[in-house]
């Protein structure tokens, strides 16, 4: 069996988060969806558990950081092309996201990111491994 990843993120308003990520083309597993959270499907191996803050707090003794003010992680996902990166960013901004940084073009790698409704930073990138410097 392949290893799967389940990223858990606190959200302030579950319905708004579901609406936002639906506009980006993501779907949700109804078996893992209730008033406390949902399981967003990235692909067959990557899932994001969007959990309302009070439920998220039940898994830790630490406080939840305000991702609009601090950063704890950057969620990086690959895309098939530079155009695909920009399409995700376009959809995210249209759905209410902000782009705190300009696109980063490193020649062999192109990246651009957005902050979602709760301030979590998502970076999408395309990497041309044949163009990577040795």
N, CA, C and O atoms as a Tinker XYZ file with bonds, in Angstrom:
   536  protein
     1  N      0.839000   -1.183000    0.000000    73     2
     2  CA     0.000000    0.000000    0.000000    64     1     3
     3  C      0.881000    1.243000    0.000000    63     2     4     5
     4  O      1.859000    1.314000    0.744000    81     3
     5  N      0.543000    2.202000   -0.817000    73     3     6
     6  CA     1.276000    3.464000   -0.885000    64     5     7
     7  C      0.958000    4.319000    0.333000    63     6     8     9
     8  O     -0.138000    4.251000    0.889000    81     7
     9  N      1.933000    5.124000    0.738000    73     7    10
    10  CA     1.714000    6.062000    1.830000    64     9    11
    11  C      0.814000    7.188000    1.352000    63    10    12    13
    12  O      0.982000    7.707000    0.249000    81    11
    13  N     -0.132000    7.555000    2.183000    73    11    14
    14  CA    -1.005000    8.687000    1.895000    64    13    15
    15  C     -0.669000    9.800000    2.875000    63    14    16    17
    16  O     -0.128000    9.543000    3.951000    81    15
    17  N     -0.986000   11.030000    2.508000    73    15    18
    18  CA    -0.796000   12.158000    3.408000    64    17    19
    19  C     -2.155000   12.789000    3.681000    63    18    20    21
    20  O     -2.951000   13.009000    2.768000    81    19
    21  N     -2.402000   13.074000    4.952000    73    19    22
    22  CA    -3.593000   13.784000    5.392000    64    21    23
    23  C     -3.131000   15.030000    6.128000    63    22    24    25
    24  O     -2.689000   14.957000    7.275000    81    23
    25  N     -3.236000   16.155000    5.474000    73    23    26
    26  CA    -2.880000   17.428000    6.063000    64    25    27
    27  C     -4.118000   17.963000    6.783000    63    26    28    29
    28  O     -5.197000   18.024000    6.194000    81    27
    29  N     -3.968000   18.348000    8.043000    73    27    30
    30  CA    -5.082000   18.868000    8.824000    64    29    31
    31  C     -4.927000   20.375000    8.972000    63    30    32    33
    32  O     -3.890000   20.853000    9.431000    81    31
    33  N     -5.959000   21.124000    8.582000    73    31    34
    34  CA    -5.931000   22.576000    8.677000    64    33    35
    35  C     -7.158000   23.088000    9.429000    63    34    36    37
    36  O     -8.275000   22.638000    9.176000    81    35
    37  N     -6.952000   24.025000   10.350000    73    35    38
    38  CA    -8.104000   24.630000   11.018000    64    37    39
    39  C     -8.753000   25.676000   10.108000    63    38    40    41
    40  O     -8.063000   26.411000    9.400000    81    39
    41  N    -10.074000   25.731000   10.136000    73    39    42
    42  CA   -10.799000   26.734000    9.356000    64    41    43
    43  C    -11.838000   27.408000   10.256000    63    42    44    45
    44  O    -12.372000   26.801000   11.184000    81    43
    45  N    -12.099000   28.653000    9.957000    73    43    46
    46  CA   -13.071000   29.409000   10.744000    64    45    47
    47  C    -14.505000   29.081000   10.331000    63    46    48    49
    48  O    -15.382000   28.960000   11.186000    81    47
    49  N    -14.750000   28.938000    9.035000    73    47    50
    50  CA   -16.087000   28.686000    8.529000    64    49    51
    51  C    -15.999000   27.550000    7.504000    63    50    52    53
    52  O    -15.536000   27.748000    6.380000    81    51
    53  N    -16.443000   26.375000    7.903000    73    51    54
    54  CA   -16.315000   25.186000    7.060000    64    53    55
    55  C    -17.039000   25.351000    5.727000    63    54    56    57
    56  O    -16.488000   25.006000    4.682000    81    55
    57  N    -18.258000   25.870000    5.749000    73    55    58
    58  CA   -19.009000   26.010000    4.503000    64    57    59
    59  C    -18.320000   26.961000    3.535000    63    58    60    61
    60  O    -18.279000   26.696000    2.334000    81    59
    61  N    -17.776000   28.070000    4.043000    73    59    62
    62  CA   -17.048000   29.004000    3.168000    64    61    63
    63  C    -15.810000   28.334000    2.578000    63    62    64    65
    64  O    -15.491000   28.542000    1.408000    81    63
    65  N    -15.109000   27.528000    3.384000    73    63    66
    66  CA   -13.917000   26.831000    2.890000    64    65    67
    67  C    -14.281000   25.815000    1.818000    63    66    68    69
    68  O    -13.578000   25.695000    0.815000    81    67
    69  N    -15.366000   25.088000    2.019000    73    67    70
    70  CA   -15.814000   24.112000    1.019000    64    69    71
    71  C    -16.174000   24.830000   -0.283000    63    70    72    73
    72  O    -15.796000   24.383000   -1.366000    81    71
    73  N    -16.902000   25.940000   -0.178000    73    71    74
    74  CA   -17.255000   26.712000   -1.372000    64    73    75
    75  C    -16.003000   27.206000   -2.093000    63    74    76    77
    76  O    -15.912000   27.116000   -3.317000    81    75
    77  N    -15.039000   27.729000   -1.333000    73    75    78
    78  CA   -13.794000   28.239000   -1.908000    64    77    79
    79  C    -13.060000   27.149000   -2.678000    63    78    80    81
    80  O    -12.735000   27.333000   -3.851000    81    79
    81  N    -12.794000   26.016000   -2.031000    73    79    82
    82  CA   -12.010000   24.965000   -2.678000    64    81    83
    83  C    -12.786000   24.254000   -3.786000    63    82    84    85
    84  O    -12.175000   23.707000   -4.704000    81    83
    85  N    -14.104000   24.250000   -3.722000    73    83    86
    86  CA   -14.906000   23.715000   -4.824000    64    85    87
    87  C    -14.685000   24.554000   -6.078000    63    86    88    89
    88  O    -14.616000   24.017000   -7.184000    81    87
    89  N    -14.573000   25.872000   -5.906000    73    87    90
    90  CA   -14.331000   26.759000   -7.050000    64    89    91
    91  C    -12.964000   26.514000   -7.678000    63    90    92    93
    92  O    -12.744000   26.877000   -8.833000    81    91
    93  N    -12.041000   25.903000   -6.932000    73    91    94
    94  CA   -10.732000   25.556000   -7.475000    64    93    95
    95  C    -10.749000   24.174000   -8.128000    63    94    96    97
    96  O     -9.752000   23.751000   -8.714000    81    95
    97  N    -11.877000   23.471000   -8.029000    73    95    98
    98  CA   -12.028000   22.182000   -8.688000    64    97    99
    99  C    -11.858000   20.972000   -7.787000    63    98   100   101
   100  O    -11.861000   19.841000   -8.270000    81    99
   101  N    -11.712000   21.187000   -6.488000    73    99   102
   102  CA   -11.533000   20.057000   -5.573000    64   101   103
   103  C    -12.879000   19.465000   -5.176000    63   102   104   105
   104  O    -13.908000   20.142000   -5.189000    81   103
   105  N    -12.843000   18.176000   -4.820000    73   103   106
   106  CA   -14.035000   17.475000   -4.350000    64   105   107
   107  C    -13.780000   17.005000   -2.925000    63   106   108   109
   108  O    -12.662000   17.094000   -2.419000    81   107
   109  N    -14.832000   16.506000   -2.289000    73   107   110
   110  CA   -14.784000   16.151000   -0.875000    64   109   111
   111  C    -15.379000   14.770000   -0.669000    63   110   112   113
   112  O    -16.336000   14.388000   -1.343000    81   111
   113  N    -14.811000   14.031000    0.257000    73   111   114
   114  CA   -15.298000   12.695000    0.566000    64   113   115
   115  C    -16.469000   12.813000    1.536000    63   114   116   117
   116  O    -16.277000   13.206000    2.686000    81   115
   117  N    -17.679000   12.477000    1.089000    73   115   118
   118  CA   -18.847000   12.621000    1.969000    64   117   119
   119  C    -18.797000   11.723000    3.206000    63   118   120   121
   120  O    -19.445000   12.021000    4.209000    81   119
   121  N    -18.038000   10.631000    3.147000    73   119   122
   122  CA   -17.922000    9.744000    4.307000    64   121   123
   123  C    -17.171000   10.413000    5.457000    63   122   124   125
   124  O    -17.329000   10.025000    6.615000    81   123
   125  N    -16.361000   11.412000    5.139000    73   123   126
   126  CA   -15.581000   12.106000    6.156000    64   125   127
   127  C    -15.966000   13.586000    6.210000    63   126   128   129
   128  O    -15.111000   14.456000    6.377000    81   127
   129  N    -17.248000   13.850000    6.068000    73   127   130
   130  CA   -17.744000   15.214000    6.110000    64   129   131
   131  C    -18.913000   15.297000    7.080000    63   130   132   133
   132  O    -19.879000   14.541000    6.978000    81   131
   133  N    -18.808000   16.235000    8.033000    73   131   134
   134  CA   -19.904000   16.549000    8.945000    64   133   135
   135  C    -19.729000   17.992000    9.396000    63   134   136   137
   136  O    -18.970000   18.742000    8.782000    81   135
   137  N    -20.418000   18.389000   10.456000    73   135   138
   138  CA   -20.341000   19.779000   10.912000    64   137   139
   139  C    -18.966000   20.151000   11.466000    63   138   140   141
   140  O    -18.673000   21.336000   11.627000    81   139
   141  N    -18.112000   19.154000   11.764000    73   139   142
   142  CA   -16.781000   19.414000   12.319000    64   141   143
   143  C    -15.687000   19.521000   11.270000    63   142   144   145
   144  O    -14.634000   20.102000   11.530000    81   143
   145  N    -15.923000   18.969000   10.095000    73   143   146
   146  CA   -14.874000   19.002000    9.090000    64   145   147
   147  C    -15.236000   18.247000    7.836000    63   146   148   149
   148  O    -16.318000   17.675000    7.702000    81   147
   149  N    -14.271000   18.270000    6.908000    73   147   150
   150  CA   -14.435000   17.558000    5.649000    64   149   151
   151  C    -13.077000   17.089000    5.157000    63   150   152   153
   152  O    -12.037000   17.613000    5.554000    81   151
   153  N    -13.110000   16.106000    4.298000    73   151   154
   154  CA   -11.890000   15.573000    3.702000    64   153   155
   155  C    -11.839000   16.006000    2.239000    63   154   156   157
   156  O    -12.571000   15.487000    1.396000    81   155
   157  N    -10.955000   16.970000    1.953000    73   155   158
   158  CA   -10.778000   17.448000    0.582000    64   157   159
   159  C     -9.810000   16.514000   -0.138000    63   158   160   161
   160  O     -8.757000   16.165000    0.394000    81   159
   161  N    -10.175000   16.120000   -1.338000    73   159   162
   162  CA    -9.368000   15.183000   -2.113000    64   161   163
   163  C     -8.491000   15.963000   -3.086000    63   162   164   165
   164  O     -8.991000   16.647000   -3.979000    81   163
   165  N     -7.163000   15.851000   -2.899000    73   163   166
   166  CA    -6.217000   16.448000   -3.838000    64   165   167
   167  C     -5.958000   15.446000   -4.962000    63   166   168   169
   168  O     -6.070000   15.776000   -6.143000    81   167
   169  N     -5.615000   14.229000   -4.580000    73   167   170
   170  CA    -5.493000   13.112000   -5.517000    64   169   171
   171  C     -5.618000   11.823000   -4.715000    63   170   172   173
   172  O     -6.006000   11.864000   -3.547000    81   171
   173  N     -5.301000   10.693000   -5.309000    73   171   174
   174  CA    -5.529000    9.420000   -4.617000    64   173   175
   175  C     -4.611000    9.200000   -3.414000    63   174   176   177
   176  O     -4.820000    8.258000   -2.651000    81   175
   177  N     -3.610000   10.043000   -3.234000    73   175   178
   178  CA    -2.678000    9.888000   -2.116000    64   177   179
   179  C     -2.606000   11.103000   -1.194000    63   178   180   181
   180  O     -1.990000   11.034000   -0.130000    81   179
   181  N     -3.223000   12.203000   -1.588000    73   179   182
   182  CA    -3.116000   13.440000   -0.814000    64   181   183
   183  C     -4.512000   13.960000   -0.475000    63   182   184   185
   184  O     -5.361000   14.133000   -1.349000    81   183
   185  N     -4.724000   14.205000    0.825000    73   183   186
   186  CA    -6.012000   14.675000    1.315000    64   185   187
   187  C     -5.780000   15.816000    2.300000    63   186   188   189
   188  O     -4.760000   15.856000    2.989000    81   187
   189  N     -6.730000   16.738000    2.360000    73   187   190
   190  CA    -6.648000   17.830000    3.326000    64   189   191
   191  C     -7.907000   17.791000    4.178000    63   190   192   193
   192  O     -9.024000   17.914000    3.676000    81   191
   193  N     -7.701000   17.617000    5.473000    73   191   194
   194  CA    -8.805000   17.650000    6.415000    64   193   195
   195  C     -9.001000   19.101000    6.834000    63   194   196   197
   196  O     -8.159000   19.674000    7.525000    81   195
   197  N    -10.108000   19.687000    6.416000    73   195   198
   198  CA   -10.464000   21.038000    6.818000    64   197   199
   199  C    -11.349000   20.904000    8.048000    63   198   200   201
   200  O    -12.489000   20.446000    7.961000    81   199
   201  N    -10.812000   21.307000    9.195000    73   199   202
   202  CA   -11.486000   21.083000   10.477000    64   201   203
   203  C    -11.841000   22.413000   11.132000    63   202   204   205
   204  O    -11.001000   23.309000   11.214000    81   203
   205  N    -13.086000   22.545000   11.602000    73   203   206
   206  CA   -13.454000   23.774000   12.305000    64   205   207
   207  C    -12.538000   23.918000   13.514000    63   206   208   209
   208  O    -12.136000   22.928000   14.124000    81   207
   209  N    -12.215000   25.151000   13.847000    73   207   210
   210  CA   -11.190000   25.416000   14.855000    64   209   211
   211  C    -11.424000   24.686000   16.172000    63   210   212   213
   212  O    -10.485000   24.108000   16.718000    81   211
   213  N    -12.648000   24.694000   16.699000    73   211   214
   214  CA   -12.893000   24.024000   17.985000    64   213   215
   215  C    -12.608000   22.529000   17.909000    63   214   216   217
   216  O    -12.080000   21.950000   18.858000    81   215
   217  N    -12.950000   21.908000   16.798000    73   215   218
   218  CA   -12.661000   20.483000   16.628000    64   217   219
   219  C    -11.164000   20.262000   16.447000    63   218   220   221
   220  O    -10.603000   19.326000   17.017000    81   219
   221  N    -10.515000   21.112000   15.663000    73   219   222
   222  CA    -9.066000   21.021000   15.471000    64   221   223
   223  C     -8.349000   21.092000   16.818000    63   222   224   225
   224  O     -7.390000   20.355000   17.047000    81   223
   225  N     -8.805000   21.971000   17.711000    73   223   226
   226  CA    -8.187000   22.144000   19.033000    64   225   227
   227  C     -8.241000   20.871000   19.869000    63   226   228   229
   228  O     -7.427000   20.694000   20.775000    81   227
   229  N     -9.189000   19.982000   19.577000    73   227   230
   230  CA    -9.301000   18.744000   20.360000    64   229   231
   231  C     -8.154000   17.775000   20.073000    63   230   232   233
   232  O     -8.017000   16.766000   20.766000    81   231
   233  N     -7.331000   18.064000   19.067000    73   231   234
   234  CA    -6.204000   17.203000   18.713000    64   233   235
   235  C     -4.865000   17.707000   19.243000    63   234   236   237
   236  O     -3.838000   17.055000   19.054000    81   235
   237  N     -4.870000   18.870000   19.910000    73   235   238
   238  CA    -3.612000   19.444000   20.365000    64   237   239
   239  C     -3.828000   20.284000   21.617000    63   238   240   241
   240  O     -4.921000   20.794000   21.863000    81   239
   241  N     -2.765000   20.415000   22.398000    73   239   242
   242  CA    -2.789000   21.299000   23.562000    64   241   243
   243  C     -2.224000   22.677000   23.211000    63   242   244   245
   244  O     -2.258000   23.591000   24.034000    81   243
   245  N     -1.708000   22.822000   22.000000    73   243   246
   246  CA    -1.129000   24.089000   21.578000    64   245   247
   247  C     -2.214000   25.007000   21.024000    63   246   248   249
   248  O     -3.285000   24.556000   20.616000    81   247
   249  N     -1.916000   26.285000   21.019000    73   247   250
   250  CA    -2.858000   27.241000   20.434000    64   249   251
   251  C     -2.729000   27.212000   18.912000    63   250   252   253
   252  O     -1.684000   26.859000   18.365000    81   251
   253  N     -3.799000   27.585000   18.257000    73   251   254
   254  CA    -3.813000   27.662000   16.798000    64   253   255
   255  C     -3.299000   29.033000   16.411000    63   254   256   257
   256  O     -3.762000   30.051000   16.927000    81   255
   257  N     -2.335000   29.056000   15.494000    73   255   258
   258  CA    -1.822000   30.356000   15.053000    64   257   259
   259  C     -2.813000   30.995000   14.098000    63   258   260   261
   260  O     -3.565000   30.308000   13.406000    81   259
   261  N     -2.803000   32.305000   14.074000    73   259   262
   262  CA    -3.614000   33.061000   13.125000    64   261   263
   263  C     -2.814000   33.127000   11.835000    63   262   264   265
   264  O     -1.872000   33.912000   11.723000    81   263
   265  N     -3.186000   32.304000   10.860000    73   263   266
   266  CA    -2.417000   32.195000    9.621000    64   265   267
   267  C     -2.489000   33.461000    8.776000    63   266   268   269
   268  O     -1.758000   33.584000    7.793000    81   267
   269  N     -3.352000   34.398000    9.136000    73   267   270
   270  CA    -3.360000   35.680000    8.432000    64   269   271
   271  C     -2.250000   36.590000    8.951000    63   270   272   273
   272  O     -1.918000   37.589000    8.313000    81   271
   273  N     -1.667000   36.245000   10.121000    73   271   274
   274  CA    -0.625000   37.058000   10.738000    64   273   275
   275  C      0.724000   36.348000   10.827000    63   274   276   277
   276  O      1.771000   36.996000   10.813000    81   275
   277  N      0.701000   35.021000   10.918000    73   275   278
   278  CA     1.919000   34.212000   11.067000    64   277   279
   279  C      1.865000   33.071000   10.066000    63   278   280   281
   280  O      0.803000   32.726000    9.547000    81   279
   281  N      3.030000   32.491000    9.805000    73   279   282
   282  CA     3.047000   31.333000    8.896000    64   281   283
   283  C      3.729000   30.176000    9.601000    63   282   284   285
   284  O      4.766000   30.339000   10.244000    81   283
   285  N      3.137000   29.023000    9.468000    73   283   286
   286  CA     3.709000   27.829000   10.061000    64   285   287
   287  C      4.160000   26.855000    8.986000    63   286   288   289
   288  O      5.063000   26.048000    9.204000    81   287
   289  N      3.525000   26.939000    7.825000    73   287   290
   290  CA     3.852000   26.009000    6.739000    64   289   291
   291  C      3.470000   26.624000    5.402000    63   290   292   293
   292  O      2.623000   27.515000    5.334000    81   291
   293  N      4.102000   26.142000    4.344000    73   291   294
   294  CA     3.712000   26.448000    2.979000    64   293   295
   295  C      3.315000   25.117000    2.352000    63   294   296   297
   296  O      4.102000   24.171000    2.334000    81   295
   297  N      2.111000   25.053000    1.847000    73   295   298
   298  CA     1.603000   23.822000    1.251000    64   297   299
   299  C      1.943000   23.883000   -0.234000    63   298   300   301
   300  O      1.353000   24.673000   -0.970000    81   299
   301  N      2.886000   23.062000   -0.680000    73   299   302
   302  CA     3.348000   23.081000   -2.062000    64   301   303
   303  C      2.799000   21.916000   -2.864000    63   302   304   305
   304  O      2.900000   20.760000   -2.455000    81   303
   305  N      2.220000   22.235000   -4.007000    73   303   306
   306  CA     1.684000   21.217000   -4.905000    64   305   307
   307  C      2.158000   21.483000   -6.326000    63   306   308   309
   308  O      2.239000   22.633000   -6.757000    81   307
   309  N      2.468000   20.424000   -7.045000    73   307   310
   310  CA     2.958000   20.571000   -8.411000    64   309   311
   311  C      1.815000   20.727000   -9.398000    63   310   312   313
   312  O      0.682000   20.318000   -9.143000    81   311
   313  N      2.144000   21.330000  -10.528000    73   311   314
   314  CA     1.225000   21.468000  -11.661000    64   313   315
   315  C      1.927000   20.963000  -12.910000    63   314   316   317
   316  O      3.151000   20.837000  -12.936000    81   315
   317  N      1.150000   20.674000  -13.943000    73   315   318
   318  CA     1.697000   20.111000  -15.175000    64   317   319
   319  C      2.382000   21.144000  -16.062000    63   318   320   321
   320  O      3.141000   20.780000  -16.960000    81   319
   321  N      2.122000   22.441000  -15.819000    73   319   322
   322  CA     2.706000   23.488000  -16.654000    64   321   323
   323  C      2.639000   24.834000  -15.939000    63   322   324   325
   324  O      1.960000   24.986000  -14.924000    81   323
   325  N      3.367000   25.812000  -16.500000    73   323   326
   326  CA     3.281000   27.181000  -15.970000    64   325   327
   327  C      1.853000   27.708000  -16.095000    63   326   328   329
   328  O      1.338000   28.366000  -15.191000    81   327
   329  N      1.226000   27.410000  -17.226000    73   327   330
   330  CA    -0.143000   27.867000  -17.449000    64   329   331
   331  C     -1.094000   27.275000  -16.407000    63   330   332   333
   332  O     -2.022000   27.946000  -15.954000    81   331
   333  N     -0.861000   26.027000  -16.033000    73   331   334
   334  CA    -1.698000   25.381000  -15.011000    64   333   335
   335  C     -1.517000   26.057000  -13.656000    63   334   336   337
   336  O     -2.478000   26.195000  -12.898000    81   335
   337  N     -0.293000   26.479000  -13.348000    73   335   338
   338  CA    -0.038000   27.216000  -12.104000    64   337   339
   339  C     -0.889000   28.481000  -12.099000    63   338   340   341
   340  O     -1.607000   28.749000  -11.136000    81   339
   341  N     -0.807000   29.244000  -13.159000    73   339   342
   342  CA    -1.537000   30.512000  -13.219000    64   341   343
   343  C     -3.048000   30.309000  -13.225000    63   342   344   345
   344  O     -3.785000   31.152000  -12.713000    81   343
   345  N     -3.516000   29.208000  -13.794000    73   343   346
   346  CA    -4.954000   28.927000  -13.792000    64   345   347
   347  C     -5.450000   28.675000  -12.368000    63   346   348   349
   348  O     -6.519000   29.159000  -11.997000    81   347
   349  N     -4.693000   27.927000  -11.571000    73   347   350
   350  CA    -5.077000   27.697000  -10.175000    64   349   351
   351  C     -5.116000   29.019000   -9.421000    63   350   352   353
   352  O     -6.058000   29.281000   -8.674000    81   351
   353  N     -4.106000   29.847000   -9.613000    73   351   354
   354  CA    -4.056000   31.138000   -8.921000    64   353   355
   355  C     -5.227000   32.020000   -9.361000    63   354   356   357
   356  O     -5.839000   32.692000   -8.531000    81   355
   357  N     -5.538000   32.024000  -10.641000    73   355   358
   358  CA    -6.665000   32.817000  -11.149000    64   357   359
   359  C     -7.964000   32.389000  -10.473000    63   358   360   361
   360  O     -8.739000   33.230000  -10.017000    81   359
   361  N     -8.199000   31.077000  -10.410000    73   359   362
   362  CA    -9.406000   30.557000   -9.769000    64   361   363
   363  C     -9.442000   30.917000   -8.289000    63   362   364   365
   364  O    -10.490000   31.292000   -7.762000    81   363
   365  N     -8.300000   30.803000   -7.621000    73   363   366
   366  CA    -8.241000   31.098000   -6.185000    64   365   367
   367  C     -8.567000   32.562000   -5.913000    63   366   368   369
   368  O     -9.343000   32.868000   -5.007000    81   367
   369  N     -7.983000   33.462000   -6.685000    73   367   370
   370  CA    -8.237000   34.896000   -6.501000    64   369   371
   371  C     -9.708000   35.213000   -6.790000    63   370   372   373
   372  O    -10.328000   35.996000   -6.070000    81   371
   373  N    -10.262000   34.609000   -7.836000    73   371   374
   374  CA   -11.674000   34.817000   -8.161000    64   373   375
   375  C    -12.587000   34.319000   -7.042000    63   374   376   377
   376  O    -13.694000   34.828000   -6.867000    81   375
   377  N    -12.119000   33.315000   -6.282000    73   375   378
   378  CA   -12.902000   32.748000   -5.186000    64   377   379
   379  C    -12.662000   33.470000   -3.862000    63   378   380   381
   380  O    -13.286000   33.133000   -2.855000    81   379
   381  N    -11.760000   34.467000   -3.850000    73   379   382
   382  CA   -11.558000   35.242000   -2.630000    64   381   383
   383  C    -10.176000   35.175000   -2.017000    63   382   384   385
   384  O     -9.948000   35.787000   -0.974000    81   383
   385  N     -9.244000   34.455000   -2.623000    73   383   386
   386  CA    -7.883000   34.361000   -2.098000    64   385   387
   387  C     -7.099000   35.637000   -2.389000    63   386   388   389
   388  O     -7.499000   36.459000   -3.214000    81   387
   389  N     -5.977000   35.781000   -1.694000    73   387   390
   390  CA    -5.048000   36.875000   -1.978000    64   389   391
   391  C     -3.728000   36.271000   -2.429000    63   390   392   393
   392  O     -3.438000   35.108000   -2.147000    81   391
   393  N     -2.929000   37.066000   -3.130000    73   391   394
   394  CA    -1.605000   36.616000   -3.567000    64   393   395
   395  C     -0.559000   37.492000   -2.881000    63   394   396   397
   396  O     -0.230000   38.569000   -3.376000    81   395
   397  N     -0.037000   37.032000   -1.740000    73   395   398
   398  CA     0.904000   37.847000   -0.981000    64   397   399
   399  C      2.282000   38.000000   -1.615000    63   398   400   401
   400  O      3.049000   38.874000   -1.213000    81   399
   401  N      2.604000   37.173000   -2.591000    73   399   402
   402  CA     3.907000   37.253000   -3.271000    64   401   403
   403  C      3.695000   37.247000   -4.771000    63   402   404   405
   404  O      2.706000   36.717000   -5.278000    81   403
   405  N      4.646000   37.849000   -5.469000    73   403   406
   406  CA     4.638000   37.796000   -6.927000    64   405   407
   407  C      5.096000   36.401000   -7.363000    63   406   408   409
   408  O      5.726000   35.686000   -6.583000    81   407
   409  N      4.784000   36.009000   -8.608000    73   407   410
   410  CA     5.269000   34.721000   -9.113000    64   409   411
   411  C      6.800000   34.672000   -9.044000    63   410   412   413
   412  O      7.472000   35.691000   -9.204000    81   411
   413  N      7.330000   33.488000   -8.805000    73   411   414
   414  CA     8.773000   33.275000   -8.728000    64   413   415
   415  C      9.186000   32.447000   -9.948000    63   414   416   417
   416  O      8.738000   31.314000  -10.121000    81   415
   417  N     10.042000   33.026000  -10.786000    73   415   418
   418  CA    10.513000   32.328000  -11.984000    64   417   419
   419  C     12.000000   32.068000  -11.834000    63   418   420   421
   420  O     12.810000   32.995000  -11.868000    81   419
   421  N     12.355000   30.799000  -11.668000    73   419   422
   422  CA    13.750000   30.397000  -11.490000    64   421   423
   423  C     14.301000   29.708000  -12.736000    63   422   424   425
   424  O     15.306000   29.001000  -12.673000    81   423
   425  N     13.638000   29.918000  -13.855000    73   423   426
   426  CA    14.070000   29.278000  -15.099000    64   425   427
   427  C     13.537000   27.862000  -15.198000    63   426   428   429
   428  O     12.617000   27.597000  -15.972000    81   427
   429  N     14.097000   26.958000  -14.430000    73   427   430
   430  CA    13.659000   25.561000  -14.446000    64   429   431
   431  C     12.408000   25.339000  -13.599000    63   430   432   433
   432  O     11.740000   24.313000  -13.729000    81   431
   433  N     12.090000   26.316000  -12.719000    73   431   434
   434  CA    10.931000   26.181000  -11.844000    64   433   435
   435  C     10.160000   27.499000  -11.803000    63   434   436   437
   436  O     10.736000   28.581000  -11.688000    81   435
   437  N      8.847000   27.371000  -11.900000    73   435   438
   438  CA     7.960000   28.531000  -11.837000    64   437   439
   439  C      6.953000   28.284000  -10.726000    63   438   440   441
   440  O      6.311000   27.234000  -10.695000    81   439
   441  N      6.805000   29.242000   -9.809000    73   439   442
   442  CA     5.911000   29.065000   -8.674000    64   441   443
   443  C      5.095000   30.332000   -8.429000    63   442   444   445
   444  O      5.559000   31.451000   -8.651000    81   443
   445  N      3.887000   30.124000   -7.974000    73   443   446
   446  CA     3.023000   31.229000   -7.568000    64   445   447
   447  C      2.078000   30.687000   -6.506000    63   446   448   449
   448  O      1.663000   29.530000   -6.569000    81   447
   449  N      1.738000   31.521000   -5.533000    73   447   450
   450  CA     0.922000   31.031000   -4.439000    64   449   451
   451  C     -0.197000   31.968000   -4.063000    63   450   452   453
   452  O     -0.287000   33.095000   -4.550000    81   451
   453  N     -1.054000   31.471000   -3.179000    73   451   454
   454  CA    -2.149000   32.275000   -2.660000    64   453   455
   455  C     -2.374000   31.953000   -1.192000    63   454   456   457
   456  O     -2.007000   30.883000   -0.705000    81   455
   457  N     -2.987000   32.907000   -0.501000    73   455   458
   458  CA    -3.449000   32.688000    0.866000    64   457   459
   459  C     -4.949000   32.429000    0.780000    63   458   460   461
   460  O     -5.691000   33.221000    0.198000    81   459
   461  N     -5.392000   31.311000    1.364000    73   459   462
   462  CA    -6.817000   30.970000    1.308000    64   461   463
   463  C     -7.618000   31.836000    2.283000    63   462   464   465
   464  O     -7.073000   32.771000    2.870000    81   463
   465  N     -8.878000   31.539000    2.457000    73   463   466
   466  CA    -9.756000   32.363000    3.288000    64   465   467
   467  C     -9.309000   32.442000    4.741000    63   466   468   469
   468  O     -9.619000   33.412000    5.433000    81   467
   469  N     -8.578000   31.421000    5.215000    73   467   470
   470  CA    -8.087000   31.408000    6.588000    64   469   471
   471  C     -6.629000   31.828000    6.687000    63   470   472   473
   472  O     -6.052000   31.803000    7.774000    81   471
   473  N     -6.026000   32.214000    5.568000    73   471   474
   474  CA    -4.647000   32.684000    5.572000    64   473   475
   475  C     -3.607000   31.605000    5.342000    63   474   476   477
   476  O     -2.414000   31.911000    5.332000    81   475
   477  N     -4.012000   30.343000    5.154000    73   475   478
   478  CA    -3.057000   29.274000    4.871000    64   477   479
   479  C     -2.438000   29.528000    3.498000    63   478   480   481
   480  O     -3.142000   29.852000    2.542000    81   479
   481  N     -1.108000   29.377000    3.408000    73   479   482
   482  CA    -0.404000   29.694000    2.164000    64   481   483
   483  C     -0.204000   28.440000    1.324000    63   482   484   485
   484  O      0.421000   27.474000    1.762000    81   483
   485  N     -0.740000   28.472000    0.118000    73   483   486
   486  CA    -0.652000   27.380000   -0.850000    64   485   487
   487  C      0.219000   27.852000   -1.995000    63   486   488   489
   488  O     -0.029000   28.912000   -2.570000    81   487
   489  N      1.250000   27.064000   -2.336000    73   487   490
   490  CA     2.108000   27.417000   -3.464000    64   489   491
   491  C      2.041000   26.310000   -4.505000    63   490   492   493
   492  O      2.266000   25.139000   -4.201000    81   491
   493  N      1.731000   26.694000   -5.727000    73   491   494
   494  CA     1.675000   25.755000   -6.839000    64   493   495
   495  C      2.878000   26.017000   -7.721000    63   494   496   497
   496  O      3.233000   27.165000   -7.986000    81   495
   497  N      3.500000   24.944000   -8.171000    73   495   498
   498  CA     4.704000   25.146000   -8.977000    64   497   499
   499  C      4.825000   24.113000  -10.082000    63   498   500   501
   500  O      4.335000   22.987000   -9.989000    81   499
   501  N      5.507000   24.558000  -11.139000    73   499   502
   502  CA     5.851000   23.693000  -12.269000    64   501   503
   503  C      7.368000   23.622000  -12.310000    63   502   504   505
   504  O      8.045000   24.647000  -12.232000    81   503
   505  N      7.897000   22.421000  -12.430000    73   503   506
   506  CA     9.331000   22.242000  -12.484000    64   505   507
   507  C      9.697000   21.436000  -13.721000    63   506   508   509
   508  O      9.204000   20.325000  -13.918000    81   507
   509  N     10.564000   22.004000  -14.551000    73   507   510
   510  CA    11.067000   21.322000  -15.742000    64   509   511
   511  C     12.408000   20.696000  -15.323000    63   510   512   513
   512  O     13.440000   21.367000  -15.332000    81   511
   513  N     12.383000   19.407000  -14.956000    73   511   514
   514  CA    13.577000   18.754000  -14.444000    64   513   515
   515  C     14.691000   18.662000  -15.479000    63   514   516   517
   516  O     15.865000   18.586000  -15.118000    81   515
   517  N     14.338000   18.668000  -16.758000    73   515   518
   518  CA    15.359000   18.636000  -17.809000    64   517   519
   519  C     16.127000   19.952000  -17.871000    63   518   520   521
   520  O     17.262000   19.982000  -18.348000    81   519
   521  N     15.533000   21.024000  -17.402000    73   519   522
   522  CA    16.187000   22.337000  -17.436000    64   521   523
   523  C     16.916000   22.672000  -16.126000    63   522   524   525
   524  O     17.506000   23.745000  -16.000000    81   523
   525  N     16.874000   21.756000  -15.161000    73   523   526
   526  CA    17.533000   22.019000  -13.871000    64   525   527
   527  C     19.030000   22.095000  -14.031000    63   526   528   529
   528  O     19.623000   21.298000  -14.758000    81   527
   529  N     19.649000   23.048000  -13.358000    73   527   530
   530  CA    21.113000   23.115000  -13.405000    64   529   531
   531  C     21.730000   21.915000  -12.700000    63   530   532   533
   532  O     21.153000   21.371000  -11.758000    81   531
   533  N     22.892000   21.516000  -13.158000    73   531   534
   534  CA    23.572000   20.355000  -12.554000    64   533   535
   535  C     24.240000   20.700000  -11.264000    63   534   536
   536  O     24.852000   19.836000  -10.636000    81   535
